[in-house]
């Protein structure tokens, strides 16, 4: 994957989920580093915040939940399976999702916390989700899975995957990276990654649901477990 597409940084995690320390900073600390700080293979993915893709302000306040979600729920957006893998397309798609959710569904904002494009670009969905993820001690309540929004992080994928279509390699890699980082930040077990259809009557997330065992295994490996 081209090095100019996604910037990922190896991180050090302390005993708390929010204990984030860059590798360069750890080297500078040397022997004085906290003995409880351990290295992990999880890396921080490059995520384009709502301001970067031109999001509209939410209609009202997005609820912030103190603490961590207990699971990740994977979705697909049921948009066209485009061959445009550019960052511009990812931003266009993020705006399309927000317009659909706010204007079509009457929701306060984009329902998904994060969306992974077919080109592997990751965009913040529900406003405030990125800052909360980096903090690790809170999360923003999305609108993605009935009965689970107050306890789960919703991660969606650009495209429609219920008729045999497959995600691109870049999309899958970025999904694994994002899920691994979210699991580390929030202390979620890799086994606690589900699909939308596990909780609601829906075809979502299509082929991603069939590949959940693979996703959990690759997330576990990406975390160095």
Secondary structure, DSSP 8 states (H G I E B T S, - for coil): --TTT---EEEEE-SSTT-EEEHHHHHHHGGGS-TT-EEEEEEE--EE-HHHHT----SS---EEES--SEEEEEE------S--SHHHHHHHHHHHHHIIIIIS--SS-SSSEEE-TTS-EEE-STTHHHHHHHSSEEE--SSSTTTTTTEEEEEESS--SSS----HHHHHHHHHHHHHHHHHHT--GGGEEEGGGTSSS-TTTHHHHTHHHHHHHHHHHTT-
